[in-house]
């Protein structure tokens, strides 16, 4: 052996004593490789630092700090308890159990660690020299498991032994996550068995390390991890996560109930055993993909979530052991870390599951290569927005247990006990950290799927279906892994059949004909009844028929040909109905041109529709003898223009059959005949007007045309005069409510309110449900392209608060909820609504490419060439509920719906960009009004005047707000979700000075803790650089100043 200078040896030993165990081991390898004896340099007594070198107070690790803060916020929370049970069958020595548990506490420092807070607000951990541990008896139930721990005094472990029946014992253990993790359970079981065997007089091999050596290892591991977190390697890993998670927003899963504004932790759990052959199939898939079993299952789950939610940016949490050093596997402690594994679904259409697994593999390998940065530090660096009631970065956790699982479940020979069988069981906590936690346990008898979920967000039925979808998906992948992913169907035969069943309305209504034929029948039966009233003007059915026939003769004499368009620019007067019926009788199609529209828009409608004639009043009429065959169901009935995404309105072509389909259904379901008829207060350019304008004429009732210049007062008077049906928007309901008395008789109020045009909530109908419960309330949904209404729901008392469903398809109609690949969406999962059936429009006038884009072949049709072979793509986001009713969630695209009108922002934005000095524009809806965000230098008054000349009043933005710079997406498009709220935009952004003594104190404490003064009393603590630990320091500082402040108030 080479000689070493004594002086150098002393210095070397001093340096060795300062090294961590990991550094010391590397040094030892190098020295021994040179033929030098390690014992010569470092005798056994110097081979590791003494436990006495451990300070009395140790700072918390970042992971511990995160959990400690949550405990301060929610001291009753049990989601961070680790609970499990050891079930014994046979002869159990109760005293030996207590002895073994005490030995566990004596051996493992983590079980004697408590957590306290200094005067400066900083938490620290303290090791108790001795803890007398008592195992409780009996069965404390759920309350025992959930009972909060005393972090200050400890211990943070409790045990309860109960003999459930003769020879069957259950030992329940609960630890706080601050001192243990999932891996620790295996260590606990191994050492418990060894101590139990010793207590009953059996001699085992000695433990790998003595208690003293384990104590030194504990502290060395702590020191080594702390050193690493301050190293360049840790900084490099954190940089990786910053790049990887940039711009990440948590995955949004479909929920059954709205997310509460306060944090909620209550949970439920469901389990399902998967068929054994799926294990073998997934292992085979892993081999083909060059991946692991875990990667295949993660890939399957991510694909399921993609199809289930429609999200393409898929980030899940995955736990990893977090034990950098091999020796740390012997320790009980909080080492586990969480990785955020983000994979974007950006595959080519023909990609297979194997292709997808390879993408997921890249994600997993990248995460594992950077797995030791504490999750709490990743959150601080990467989570741009945080709230106290949601987890940052992800809300779905995924984990698979295979390797090492047998140890944790007492099936390893290492944990055998004489005369006893032992198995480990989970103990439900009824509280959870995440929205959804997906556990998979690989077993020979078939993998166990255990799903934990927030019960405030998800129903049991939804989770049960989701688990079934996962099994269906694995079965499909096992058979056809090379099939393109877009063709993979995980629904199963029964659910697919059910979805197709609830998508269908009743069979088509009996009878054919057109509205004109139906009206003619009413003329024969009720010739003298009042057909239309407008102020003092009244027309009977016979008079209306005579004038309409005379107009038809006049139009034919002008050369009108079948199918030609006639523009109608009438105010609400009897002449309007005469004109509509006259055009129909002459075989033409009417084009509503509201006289209130700007001249430029009226000109466009005339020219684009190719009107043969435009009428704004009736000509001199006289009877004629021209005969024309009545229109057929396929003949064009009217062209109705709606806002267009290309910047120009588009004309929707509706035939007579489509119109008659709706009207025939409406008179069977709405009580027109129980009152005098219906008032009309809306524009003829609004297709919902048809319900009131033509519906009453189907049953011999009266149409009352309200004056153009007033809306509310005439509508109120009409509503309390006993009409059968009143068609209104939700905005109308709120507008008339203050003017309605609450003591009207049933004869005075409408028999039914048909409400449509925008989303309906319980707030809109509360007045009627409370004061006039006899009035039927119908929520009617339908785009212009499907003739007024294709889906309806009668509001009932059992409808819960919030948005009301839009209901079920009307007769002769099919409503499909589909994803991007035109596959059926599962029950409870939003997708785009497609409409097929007798009421679907012919398309867009003169726009064949747009028609082909929006009116698609119906892949579910069984009619082969008849009506129903086409389905209309609405762009509306809906879902089927458990009860088969449809719920509406807004638009898939940027189209807006405001006061009953569908508005394409692109049309307004184009008009804005054409204004002098204005460069960029983005139009959104804010609090019930249109807001235009723009850039450039311009005259706002001049811009608004110009817009009023080009656009309908309902499309002119009420607010124009200048932005210096538009927020952009990663693709360089305007990020509409990131456009500011009005309150933020309109604020002056100045720092607000303290106004009270309390605010002065709090501001001073904030400045001390944050270390700067560049903020005011209304600024956000976290946006100023604060974190969760600093928040606790704020509370401690406030307390020193005599102020009481809770964590919840600060967050």
Number of C-alpha atoms within 10 A of each C-alpha: 8 7 6 11 7 9 8 10 14 13 10 13 15 13 11 21 16 12 17 20 23 16 12 16 13 10 15 18 12 12 14 12 10 10 10 17 15 16 13 11 18 19 12 10 9 14 17 20 20 17 16 9 9 16 11 11 14 16 15 19 19 17 20 22 19 19 16 23 18 16 20 14 18 13 15 12 21 24 20 20 25 24 25 20 20 18 21 20 17 14 14 17 11 15 12 17 21 19 19 22 22 18 18 21 19 18 19 21 23 24 24 24 22 20 23 15 14 11 10 14 18 16 21 18 19 20 17 16 9 10 14 9 19 13 19 15 12 11 16 13 8 12 10 14 24 20 15 16 21 13 18 14 14 16 21 24 22 21 21 19 21 17 18 12 9 9 12 16 21 22 20 25 20 21 22 24 24 27 22 23 21 19 24 22 21 22 18 20 20 19 21 20 18 24 23 22 19 15 18 14 10 11 11 10 6 8 9 9 11 11 14 12 14 20 21 20 23 22 21 22 21 18 17 17 19 15 12 16 20 10 11 10 14 18 13 13 18 23 15 16 24 16 10 18 19 12 13 17 16 17 20 14 20 17 16 18 12 11 14 11 10 11 13 20 20 19 22 20 19 13 15 16 15 22 14 15 14 17 21 14 17 22 17 17 22 20 13 11 18 15 20 18 21 19 24 27 23 22 21 22 19 26 22 17 19 18 22 21 19 19 16 16 16 23 23 23 21 20 17 17 17 18 20 16 12 8 14 18 17 20 23 23 24 22 28 20 20 22 23 25 24 21 21 15 16 11 12 11 11 12 15 20 23 23 18 21 25 18 18 24 22 14 18 21 13 15 21 12 10 17 24 25 23 22 22 20 16 21 19 16 15 21 19 15 11 15 12 15 14 19 17 19 24 22 19 23 22 19 18 21 16 14 9 11 17 16 19 22 19 21 15 13 9 13 20 16 15 10 11 15 16 19 16 21 16 12 15 17 22 19 22 24 22 20 24 23 22 17 18 22 16 20 16 11 12 17 22 20 19 16 21 24 26 21 21 18 19 21 16 14 12 18 19 14 16 19 20 17 21 21 22 16 20 23 19 16 24 18 10 14 17 14 16 16 21 17 12 17 17 22 22 14 9 8 16 16 12 12 20 15 12 19 22 19 18 14 10 14 15 7 8 14 15 24 25 20 15 17 20 17 15 20 22 11 13 17 18 14 17 22 27 28 18 18 11 5 10 18 21 18 25 19 19 24 21 17 22 25 27 24 27 30 24 22 22 21 11 11 11 20 14 19 19 21 25 28 27 26 22 22 20 20 20 21 20 22 21 24 27 24 24 27 32 28 26 28 25 27 28 27 28 26 26 21 16 14 18 16 13 11 18 21 12 13 23 20 11 16 21 16 17 17 16 16 14 16 14 14 11 8 15 12 14 14 8 13 12 13 9 15 24 15 18 13 21 25 29 26 25 25 24 20 22 18 18 12 15 20 19 23 24 23 25 27 25 22 24 25 24 23 29 24 24 20 18 18 17 11 12 21 19 28 19 16 21 20 28 29 29 25 23 22 19 23 20 19 24 28 19 21 25 25 25 22 27 30 27 23 18 25 26 30 27 27 26 22 17 13 6 10 16 16 12 14 20 15 12 20 22 17 14 21 28 25 29 25 24 24 25 21 19 17 18 14 14 15 16 9 12 13 9 12 8 12 10 14 13 14 22 28 23 22 27 23 27 24 26 22 25 22 16 15 14 20 18 12 17 17 17 11 13 17 14 14 17 19 21 21 25 27 26 20 19 21 27 27 26 24 25 30 23 23 21 18 18 13 8 6 12 11 9 12 16 22 28 25 24 26 25 26 21 21 24 26 25 29 26 21 19 12 10 15 18 21 24 25 22 22 24 27 27 23 23 24 30 29 29 26 28 28 26 19 20 22 19 15 12 11 10 13 17 13 10 19 24 16 14 20 11 16 17 10 10 9 9 11 15 22 19 24 26 26 18 20 17 19 20 25 25 26 17 13 10 17 19 28 20 21 16 16 16 14 11 16 20 19 17 19 18 21 19 20 21 24 24 20 19 25 19 17 17 23 17 12 17 13 14 18 14 19 24 22 24 18 15 13 8 10 16 21 19 23 22 23 20 15 11 15 12 14 9 12 18 17 11 15 20 17 15 18 20 16 14 16 21 21 19 13 16 19 15 18 16 9 9 20 15 14 13 8 7 8 10 16 14 16 11 11 18 15 11 13 7 10 13 10 8 7 9 10 12 11 13 16 9 8 9 13 14 14 17 20 20 16 20 26 16 14 15 19 12 11 12 9 18 16 16 12 14 13 17 18 12 15 12 17 15 18 16 19 22 23 24 28 23 23 24 21 14 13 13 11 14 11 16 17 18 11 8 14 15
